[in-house]
Structures are given as structure tokens and as C-alpha cells.
Amino acid sequence: MRATWMTGCAALLAMTVLVGCGSSTDSGATANGTTVPATAPAVDASQRLVGQWHGEVWLDEAEVAESGALTEEQVAALKATTMDVHFESGGKMLLSGVNGDQPYTTEGQWQVVQQEGPRVVIKSVEAEGAEKEILVRFDSDDQFSMSLPEPVARMGAMQFKRLR
């Protein structure tokens, strides 16, 4: 269980951003098999993403307690997880953060491939060549969120705030 959880946590931080945000029966874009519901048009996501963002894990304490799937140590490690992302206008992306007590830094390329209202699908390519489609949801011009990876996806999200 610990190895599986640590693998999931490492995947959360090693990915260029994070994975999917919920699902819906509305038609729209898809990323990693998740449907992005169609909503009102929004500002071009490529412009909205450019800048520096700081992300922290938010956990739904009731969901965590109800699931019983995480130890106190695992909850503390998730809460200590941070990610800073700098999206540059030319498509370059710089990432840094802390996974538990382990700092990391990496870079890659990004591109918006689909936008449906506040939900945006980003294609990212990490420095080592791993390519992913990531689903984010803008909560405002200066905030977006992404789900945590399984098995903790329903327990919270990584929430990002614009630094500049």
C-alpha cells in the first residue's frame, strides 16, 4: 500500500501539471478519457496560463476520514506537497516544488489543445519526452485546479494561484 501510495504521490509531482478534473455527461473535449463539459466561452486559455503559479494540495477532510485509505503520515505528506509552474508564452514550462520533503525541478513544453469554458486541456511534454494531456479548471483568472491522481482523486485537488 505504501509503495502504491508513494508511486501515486510521485506521479502527482513528476507530471508537468496534474491529471483530470471530474467528468460529465455533457459533450465537449476529452483528456485521458474524461469528458470536459461545454460551458460559456472564456478568455483564451493560452493567454490565461502564461505567468507564474503556485499550487498546494487541498484535501476534503470528511472524504479522507470516510475513505480510511490514508494514514496520518500520508495525509501530512500530501498536504506538504507544493508545485510552482511558470508557463512562458513561447510554450516553455518550468516546474519546481516539494514532494513530502523531496524538492524537485524539471522543465518541458506546453500547449492548449482544447478549451470549453473554464475547462482546458493542456498537452505537456516533459524534458525526458513523456507526453500527457492534462485537464485543468479555471476557478477565476488567477486560480485553477486539477484533481489528484488515483487513488486519492476524490479526496481533494491541487489548487493553483497566480503569483504574477
QUIJO-V112332 format. One record per residue. RES is the residue in one letter. PHI is phi in degrees with one decimal (none if undefined). PSI is psi as a letter, one per 40 degrees, with the letter a starting at -180 (NA if undefined). BURIAL is + if it has 24 or more other C-alpha atoms within 12 Angstrom, else -. Layout:
res phi psi burial
RES PHI PSI BURIAL
RES PHI PSI BURIAL
This chain:
res phi psi burial
M none d -
R -62.6 d -
A -62.8 d -
T -63.6 d -
W -64.7 d +
M -64.5 d +
T -61.4 d -
G -63.1 d +
C -65.9 d +
A -63.4 d +
A -63.2 d -
L -56.1 d +
L -88.1 d +
A -78.8 d +
M -73.0 i +
T -64.2 d +
V -140.7 b +
L -140.3 a +
V -107.1 i +
G 11.0 i +
C -133.1 g +
G 59.6 a +
S -148.3 i +
S -154.6 i -
T -90.7 e -
D -66.1 i -
S -79.9 i -
G 164.2 a +
A -70.6 i +
T -129.4 i +
A -143.6 h +
N 52.7 f -
G 80.5 e -
T -98.1 h +
T -80.0 h +
V -98.5 h +
P -65.6 i +
A -74.4 h -
T -140.2 a -
A -60.6 i -
P -60.9 i -
A -134.1 i -
V -60.7 i -
D -52.1 h -
A -63.1 d +
S -59.4 d +
Q -76.0 d -
R -64.8 d +
L -75.4 d +
V -57.0 h +
G 134.7 a +
Q -105.6 h +
W -129.2 i +
H -121.3 h +
G -116.4 i +
E -134.7 i +
V -79.6 h +
W -111.9 h +
L -117.4 h +
D -82.7 h -
E -56.7 d -
A -64.3 d -
E -65.9 d -
V -61.2 d +
A -64.3 d -
E -63.6 d -
S -70.4 d -
G 63.1 e -
A -83.3 e -
L -116.6 i +
T -80.1 i -
E -58.9 d -
E -62.8 d -
Q -66.6 d +
V -62.3 d +
A -61.9 d -
A -64.8 d +
L -62.7 d +
K -64.9 d +
A -83.1 e +
T -72.4 h +
T -133.3 i +
M -147.7 h +
D -109.1 h +
V -125.8 h +
H -116.0 h +
F -90.1 h +
E -94.0 i +
S -63.8 d -
G -81.9 e -
G 98.3 e +
K -85.8 i +
M -133.7 h +
L -114.9 h +
L -125.8 i +
S -153.3 i +
G 170.6 a +
V -135.2 h +
N -110.9 h +
G 67.2 b +
D -114.7 e -
Q -103.0 h -
P -73.4 i -
Y -146.3 i -
T -146.9 h +
T -155.3 i +
E -142.3 i +
G -173.4 a +
Q -121.0 i +
W -138.8 i +
Q -158.0 h +
V -76.5 h +
V -110.3 e -
Q -159.3 i +
Q -141.5 h +
E -132.9 g +
G 61.1 b +
P -80.8 e +
R -97.8 h +
V -132.6 h +
V -102.1 h +
I -112.0 h +
K -93.3 h +
S -123.2 i +
V -127.8 h +
E -76.6 i +
A -54.3 d -
E -82.6 e -
G 99.9 e -
A -65.8 h -
E -108.7 h -
K -139.9 i +
E -108.6 h +
I -120.5 h +
L -103.6 h +
V -121.7 i +
R -129.1 h +
F -75.7 h +
D -92.4 d -
S -164.0 a -
D -63.2 d +
D -115.0 e +
Q -147.2 h +
F -143.9 i +
S -138.8 i +
M -143.0 i +
S -67.3 i +
L -76.0 i +
P -72.7 i +
E -62.9 i +
P -95.3 e +
V -105.8 e +
A -55.9 d +
R -80.8 e +
M -92.3 e +
G 170.6 a +
A -157.1 i +
M -94.8 h +
Q -108.1 h +
F -110.9 i +
K -123.9 i +
R -68.2 h +
L -91.6 d -
R -169.5 NA -
